């Protein structure tokens, strides 16, 4: 296996593609004028997928981090978290080459005539961030070919080996604006000037720190409206938090907590769910050391109510997924290994499951569809089960992908799922109009991370024709809003305010607000009213009570009435007030 060779043609093409995809059409026009007339005609262009430059940079930063960790050294590339104010209007109007209208006229009508570049004075340090929404002028850098800059600002390539197809730009060869193909260019025009106010949710944030060594949060779960308590669980941790509204940094009344005592001191909570406002079911793996120094592990399924802890089973294995069906008071648990999965259905006070089933492939997630039907997914596995007098497979979908999570929308009967196959992500839909088909769509953004249905009343009329909103996110900072009723019709493409990573998305309980969150920021939209966010939470450089660089599981939750958000990472929790 050989390393791909870079030339200035390849680098220029990647930059040109990025400028188009990011909405900086004028900059792309300028680059193609000074470089090559039609970049898409380059022989390698057909092999370059969307967002390749961003993917290369992200992969490079990850490699730099791993290399630094392996060598116990420092990372070479550090840009910090403050990249300046983001450009608020992302993509301008897309131009199509109308027959009979000169290309230069279309460009002038869209964003004015393309001007000659201002001569540069000399080399300088390249800046990554943007300032006040204006892209800074970049000075030439040595990147592949060796470049010299004369006093008139012209760039000459010296002592370099060029690709056979590589063009050499000169004044006589520079194409006119009318010659530049712009059928796919998106002109970076500020057509939607952002005038709506974006609320700052930082003030009034309540922080909860887990101070005991060795305790970390891996799960958070809000209780019912009758008892809006936040249950935090994880490594040697099972703790209830009562967080009064308005209990921020300047509040007299702060959060109160109560530990739910288990029999073992060392344990890990692997799954949990609320059964009612006063009872939860918890799966734990207890750890102890015998006299010979050997670590002993014991998996238990527990029912917790106040200070009372009752063991349901010690033979259920390590449970990774737990789903409660409130209508039938039935518990679905999934235990899995690398090569097989175990499905168990529990009911009432029974210490043995009522129904069981095994699979020959690992199960990664499950979701109830109704009182007697549920869907499971996993490694090359996608099945629907039905409970009758026994537990039977109702439908098996042939697939080679690893389906990591699955969700069900009850008013429409649509199933959605997220999959990985090698380095490619997929969004999957099973529609009731075609219940035997698992439709898949290659996800357009890198690193598909999470998705959520917008809550709708189950009695929604004409659900077969109405829009079923599905929001999906990627760690690249892009959120796409799909209509799951018309599989894979994208309704909106949203960008987080700081263009930072998004690990989780969640709709408020009433469905009116959408939150997208990562360790560094939370962005909230009211989709029915506007595409500009209504509120942003960004604590970077403003507090020492939240450290986004901590390693651990990241979680995002709405409280029962949709007035607050909670996020958790490592040994810290933040509760954020959301403006209504």
N, C-alpha and C positions, 0 to 999 in steps of 0.2 A: 504494500500500500504506500503510495507516494503522497507527499504534501502538495496541495493545490498551489500552483504558481500564481503570483500576483503581478500584474502590470498596471501602468497608469490607466489603460483602457478599462480594466476590470474595476479599479477603484472609482474612476470617474462614473462608470455606468451605475455602480451601486449607489453613489451619492445622487446621481440624476434620478434614479428610481425612488430613493427616499424623498427627495424634494417633491416629486409628483404625489407620492402617497401621503405626505404630510401637509399638502395643500400650498406649497410654496412654488406655484407654477412659474412666476416670473423668474425666479432664481434658476429653475430648470431650463427655461428658455435661454437665459444668459449662458449657462454652462454649455448647452448644445451648440450655441453660436460660436463659442470660443474653442470648441473641441471637435465634434464630429456632427455632420448634418442630421443623420438619423441613427441614434444610438441603438434602436431596436434591430438594425441590420447587422450588428456585430454578431459573429458566429456563435458566441457563448450566451447571448441574451435569452435564447429560448430555454436555457437551463436554469435561469434565475427566477425563483419564486417570490411572492410578495414578502415584503418586510425583511429581506435577506440581510441588509446592512444592520438593522436592529438586532436580529437574531445572532449575527456574528459578534457584535459588541457585547451582547448579554452573555453569550457562551464564553467569550474571552474574559469577561469579568469574573465569571464563575470559576474558570480555569485558574485565573490569577489568585482567587481566594483559596482554592484547594491547594495550589502550589505553595502559597505562603504558609498554610496550615501544616502541610507535609514537611516543609523545611523549617518550621517554627520561626518564621521570619515575618516581615511586614509585606502587605500588599503594595504593588508598584503603582496602582492606579487608584486615586482617591479624588472624588469630585464633591464630597460632602452631600448634605441633604438640601441645602438651599441653592437652587439652580436659577434663582431670579423668578420674576413673575411670568407664568406661562402665557403663551399666545392664546387669547380667549376664543377666537373664531378659528376653528380648525380647518375646515375644507371649504374653499370657495366654490363657485358655480363650475360645473364640469362643462367644458366646451366640446361641441361636436362639429366636425368639419362639414358645414352646410354647402351643398353644391352651388356654385355660382358666387359664393362670398369668399373673397380672398382671406387667407389665413391671417395676414397682418391686420386686416380690418376687424376680424373677430377678437384678436388679442387687444387691439386698441379699445374696442367697445367694452371689453370685460374689465380691463385694468389699466388702460392707457398704453401708449406705445412703449416698447422696450427700449430703454436708454442704454447708451454706451457705458461700460464700466468706468468708474473713476480710477485713474492710475494709482497704484499702491506705492507707498513710500519705502517700504522695505520689510524685511521679515520681522515678525513679532510672535508673541506667545499666543497660541490658539486657545480661545475660550470656549468652554462647552455650553455654558448656560446662556439663556436669553435675558435681556434686560428690558423691562417694561413692555414686553410684547414685540420688541423690535429686534430682528435678527442682526447681530453684530457682523461687520465685514470681516471675513476670514483672510488671513495672510497665508501665502503659499507655505507648505511644509514639505520636508523631505519625506516622501511616503512611497516607497517603491523605486521610482526613478530619481536620480540626483538632479536637483533643480537649482539654477542660479538666477538671480534677479538683478537686472541692470538698473541704472539710475532712472530710466523712463518707465519702470514698472512692468516691463515685459518679462515673461518667464521663458527661460530656455532650458531644454533638457540636454544634459551633457553626460558623456561616458555611460550611457545606459543601453541595455539590450531591449529592443522593442518587440512586441508581438507582431507577427506578419501583418495583421489587419489593422494595426494601430495607426491612427491618423496623426499628422503633425499640423497643429493649428498655425495659420499665418493670416496676415491682414487680407491678402489676396484671396485666400480660400474661405474666409469666413462667410457663411451663407447669410442671405438676407432674411428678415423676419418672415417674409412670405414663403420662403422655402422650408421653414422649419415645420415638421409634422406636429400638429397640436391636437389631433383627434382624441387623444387620451389624456391631455394635460388638464389638470385642475388648477385654475388660476388662483393664486393666493390673495384674494380680494376680501377685505373685511366687510362682507355683505350683511353680517348679523352683529352689529356692534352691541356688545354686552352692556346693557343699562340696568338690568334687574339686579337688585341687591342680593348678595350672598351673605347669609348670617354666619357669624363666627361662633361655633359651639364650644370653644375652649373654656370660656368663663363658666364657672359653676360645675365643672367636672369633679366627680368624686373618685378618689383613688383608694384602692384596697391593696395592701401589700401583704404577701404571705412571707412572714419574716423567719419562720422556723427553717433551719437548714435541711435540705433534702426534700422539702415539700414543693411540688409544682402542680400547676393546673393543666389538665388535659381535656376536661369537659366542663361546660357551664350550661345551666338550664334554669329558666325562669319558671316559677310556679304558676298557679291559676290566678284569675282575677280576684278570687276570694282570698288568696294568700300569695301576694306578689313577692315571694322570696326568691333570691338568687342562690341556687345550689351550685357550689364549685367542688369539683372532684378531680382526683389525679393521683400523683405519687404520694402515698401515705396521707392523703387529704380527702375528707368528706365533710364539708362545712357549709352551713346555711348562713346567708347574709341578709339582714334586714336593712335596706337602704332607703330612708325616708326621702321623699321628693324634696328637692332643694337643699340636700345635705352636701353642698360643695365645700370648697376650701374655707369659705368665710362663714359657714353655718355653725351654729352652736350645737345642733343635734347631728352627730356623725353616725356612720354605719355601725351596726351591731352584728356580732357573729356568734355562732354556736357550733361547736364540733359535734358530729354524730359519731359516737364511740363504737368502734368495731373491736372484735376480740383480739386481733393481731395488731402489733405496733407498726410493722412493716408490711405494706400492701400496695397494690396498684389497682385503681378502679378502671376497668376495661369498657364498661358500658353502663348506662343508667337511663331511667325514664320515670316520669311522674305517673302514678296511678290515679291520684286524686289530689285535692289541695292539702292533704295531710299525710300522704303515704307515697313512698318511692320504692322502686325495685332497682337493686344495684348488683352488678357483677364485679367481684374482686378476685385478684390473685394474691393470696397471702404468701409471705416469705418468712422462713425461719432457718436457723442454723442448728444442725444437730451436734452431738458431742464430738463427732469426727470432723467437724468444720465444713460439712457438706450443706449446701443451700437446698432447702426443701421448699417446694412450691405446691400450693393447694388452691384449686379454683372453687369458688362458692357463689351461689346465687342467693341474695339476701333481700328481705323485705324490711324497710326502715320506716318507722312511724314514731316521730318524736325521739325519745331516748330508747325506744324499744327496737331491738334488732332480732329478726327471726330468720334462721337459715331455711331456705326452701329446698336447696339441693347442693350436695357436694360432689355430684357426678356429672354435672352438665358440661364440664370442660371449660376452656377459656372462651367466654362469650365476647364477640367483637361487635355485634349489632343487636339492639333490643328495640322492639316496636310494640307499643301498647294500643289495643283497640278498645276505646272507651265504651262503645255501644254494646259489645259482647263481653266486656271485662275479661279479655283474652290477651295473653302475652306471647309474642313471637320472638324467639331468640335464635341467633345464628352463631355457631361455633365453627371454626375452620382451621385447616392445616394447609400446607403448601399444595397438597394433592387432592383434598377432599373437603366437603362441607357437611354440616349437620344442622338440620332444621328441627326445632322443637316448639310445640304449642302447649302453653301452660294455662290452667284455668282454676280459679278459686284457690283453696288452701291446699291443693294436691301437691305432694312432694315429688311426684313423678309427672312427666309430660303426658298430656292426653293423646297427642299425635306426634309422630316423628317421621323424618325422611332423611336420606343420605344422598349426596351427589358425589360423583367421581372427580369433580373439579372444585377448586376453592371458591367460596362465596364471599363477596366483598360488601354487599349491601342488600337491603330488602325494604319493601314498602307495602302496607296494607292497601288494597283497592276497595274492599267493602267488608261486610261482616264475615264472609267466608272465603275470600279470594285475596291472594297477595302475589307480588312479583319479587323474584330474586335475580341478582346478577353477579358476575364474577369473571374468572379467567376462562375465556371462550365459553361463557355460560350466560344464558338469558332464558328464564323460565317463569311461567305463571302456574301457581298451585291453587287447588280448590279443596276446601274442607267439606266432605260429605260424611259418610259413615267412617271414612278413612281419609288420609291425606294423599291426594292424587295430583299428578302433573296434568294440567289442562292444556298447556301449549309450550312447545320448545322451539326456540328460534335458533337457526344455524348461524354461528358467528365465530370468527377467529380473533376478535378483539378482546381486550381485557376491560370489562365494564366496571368502573370503579364506584359509581353511585347511581341511584335511581330514585325518581320521584313520581308521584301520581297526582293528577288533578281531578278531583271527584266530580265536578259539575260537567265536565266534557268527556271524562273517561280516557284522557290521554296520558300515556306513560312517556316520560323523558329520561334519558340516561346519558352519562358521560363515559367515554371510552378512550383507551390508549392502545395504539398498535405500533410498536417500535417507537419512533419519535413523532408520530402523527396523532393528533387528537380528533375525536369524532363526537358529534352530537347525534343521539339516536332518538327516534320517535316511533311509538306504536299508536296508531290512530284507530278509534273504534270503527271507522268506515272500512278499514282494512286490517282487522285484528290479527291476521296470521303473518303480517309482514313487519319486520323491523327495518324502518327506513333510516339510513345513515347519511350524514353530511360531514365532509372533512372541515374541521373548524378553521376559519380563516385567520385567527390570531394565534400567536405563539403562546404555549403554556396555558391551555384551558384549565381553569382552576375550580370554578363553582358555578352553580345555576340554581334558580328558584322560580316557581310558579307564582304569579300574582293571585292572592286569595280572591275567590269569587263565591257568591252565594250558590249553594248546591241547586237551588230552585231556579237558577238563571234560565230565562226563557230563550228558546231558539239557540241553545248552546251549540248545535251542530254548525251554525253559520256565523256565530259571533266570534270576536277575537279572543284568543286564549294567550295571555301575555306570559312569556317565558324570558327571564333575564339571565344572561350568562356572562361570565367574566373570565379574563385571563390575567396572569401576573404581569403582562406587558402594560396594564393600565387601561385596557379597552373594555367597555361593557357593551354588549349587543342585546337589543330587545327584539325578540322573535315573536311571530304569531304561530304558536304550536298547532293551531287549527288549519294552517296552510303551511305544512312543513317545508321548510326552511326559508320562509319569507322574513327578511330582516326589516323591522319597522324603524329602528333607530340605532345609531352608533354614538355612544357617549364616551367622553374622556374624563377621567378624574381630574380634579382641579390642579393637582401637582404632577399629573401624568405618572404617578408612582404605582407600585405593584398593588394588585388586588387579589387577596386570598379568599375572601368570602363576599357573597351578596345575599341580601335578605329583604323581603317586603315587610312592611309594618302589618300588624294583624288585620287592619281594615283594608289593606291593599293600596292605600293612597300614596305611600312613600316607599322609595327604593333606596337602600343603603348599600354602598360598596366600600369595603374596608380592607386595609392592610396594616402592618405594624406602624407605619408612619403617618397615615391620614385616613379619615373617613369622609366620604362625599355622599350627600343625600339629595335626591331628586323628587319632585312631584310631577310624575310623567304626564298626567292629564293636562297640566297647565303650561309647562315649558321644558325645554331641553337643557337650559342652564341650571346648574345646581341651586337648591334653595339654601343649603347650609354646608359648611365644611368644618371639620375638626382637625387641627394640625398642632400638636404640642411641641414640635421640634424647636429646641432652643428656648422654650418658654417655661419649662418645669423640669425638675429633677425626679419627679414622681413617676415618670413613664420613660422606660428605656426601650426604644424600638429594636435595638440590636440584640436583645436577649434571645437565646435559642429556646425553642419549645413549640408546642402546638398553639395555633392561633384560632380563636373562636369569636364569632359575632352573633349577638342575640338582641331581639327587641323585647322590651318588657310587655306584660299582658295588655296594657292600654295604648301601646305605641307612642308613649311620651318620652321614653328613654331608650338608649342603646347601651349595651355592655360589650366590651371587648376584653379578651384575656390573652396573655402571652407569658409563658414561664411562670414566674411567681408574682405576677401583677395583674390587677383587674382595674379597668376604668369604666365608670358609668357616666354617660354623656346625655345631657338634656337636649331634646330635639324641639326646635320651634314649630309651633302649629299655627 
